[in-house]
Amino acid sequence: MDSEHQPLASSTATELYTEDAPPPNAPAFSHESLDITGKSPPHTNAWYLPPKRYVIALMTFLGFANLYALRVNLSVAIVAMISNRTIIVNGTLETLSGPEFNWSQQMRGQILASFFYGYIVTQLPGGFLSHRYGGKYVFGIGIFLTALFTLITPLMASWSPYLLIGCRVIEGLFEGVTYPAIHAIWAKWAPPVERTKLATFGFSGSYIGTVLALVISGSLAESTAEWQSIFYVFGSLAVIWFLLWVILVTESPVGHPGITNAELDYIQNSLGYSEDQTKQVHPPWLSIFKSAPVWAIAVAHFVENWGFYTWLTELPTFMTHVLKFHIKEGSFLSALPYLVMGIVVFMGGYFADVLRSNFGVPTVVVRKIFTCGAFALQAIFMIAAGYLMSRVAAIACLTVAVGIGGFAWAGFSVNHLDIAPQFASILMGLSNTFATLPGIISPSLTGVIVSNEDSSGDWQIVFYLAACIYGIGALVYGILASGETQSWATLPGGYHSYNEDPEAD
């Protein structure tokens, strides 16, 4: 490491690491943001070369887009796999052939839930591996191997529904490491004043990927290439992304060959610690499991994913059977809530950091406003959706109910980095373990509740149950959440700051 990057004398964590009072005039999502010394980093990047942390954010966005495309494509494909093959001739719907697979509702529920059987297993291991070895390859390889199994999904389905279930379980195992891994990257790349924006921009790719997967999958299922092409297209795109990820992304700023000294010192000054300081720190497992703020995040994560996973897997079916949309129309309308959510996730992150940096609102207040406020509004609109079952009303209410959950992601999803930045990957693994349970429980429970797919009364129960869960989540997070670095998360000897770039003087 160059001499200008050597650490200064140690200081206490409270002196060098605080988030509740960032500089009042720091611009939001800007390369000009102030570091903890109150001084702007020098302008050494050419105008056409964005800061490397923004390149990381873009690649993360595309990674999550691929991740969710690989996850949700089956939700549309399975409708085509069990439906009659039809075509519209002169305005008349004609049946070309019967369904390719005669699976029961319970079997379909098991197939849709099987991904999460694997996904839940590797959350904590993914967090530990990312903490120990870094997040770059854990995140990238997780998506790459998921893509490979996606490419063989049609073959597995043609042989046996149980082989299809096994394939999806394995995909879940590999995807399970990705969310914890990305927090290991942001712990090294994201300055606190930009943390929410950078992280939520990456997370918003999940919902854009969901939109693209639902819309494109509907068109592919209706094409001459049929449902098999859904898995070939999205699997291939994810492989291409992985190659770019390996080339463009490094584990930490200090290892990036193209980063400027100005950006490197800005990031490390802002964080107040280096990669070397956190490398050999062992997680305080007992303190983590006893921490109320950690469990507040886990509960909030579970609650948000309950509604998200319920409609991620069931909305195409609801659109087709209750609202009587054709599969192509239904896949487009099913995507609408996630388009709104993708936009809201990024907007929420932007405004959250504006409140923290420009207006000095304490981090804990911002996290609770965005999380609890989103849950309360989601509960209201979920109840309205269950009460109003007309096409327009149901679509409007579901779009708002699902979409507004994006604001919650500017709260709980970044909260791991607030309370224990160097252990954020482990905390994300823990919270996402609990947040995966809805993916396992919800499709199966919905299959039991909705005994008749055409019954609006059965679906109303699903709506009202989700509303109750949102209400409980708002209450728990509002009471237990914190925005402060926890005592068990301070580094031995305190945090170390870094000298600024000598060329700036």
URZI-V65726 format. One record per helix or strand. SS is the DSSP state (A for helix, B for strand). FROM is the first residue (numbers start at 0). TO is the last residue. If there is no record, write none. Layout:
{{SS;FROM;TO} {SS;FROM;TO}}
//
This chain:
{{A;2;4} {B;6;6} {A;12;15} {B;33;33} {B;39;39} {A;51;80} {B;84;88} {B;91;96} {A;104;118} {A;122;132} {A;135;150} {A;152;158} {A;160;174} {A;177;188} {A;191;221} {A;227;247} {A;252;254} {A;260;270} {A;274;278} {A;284;289} {A;291;320} {A;326;356} {A;362;386} {A;390;402} {A;405;408} {A;411;418} {A;420;448} {A;455;479} {A;486;488} {B;497;497} {A;501;503}}
//
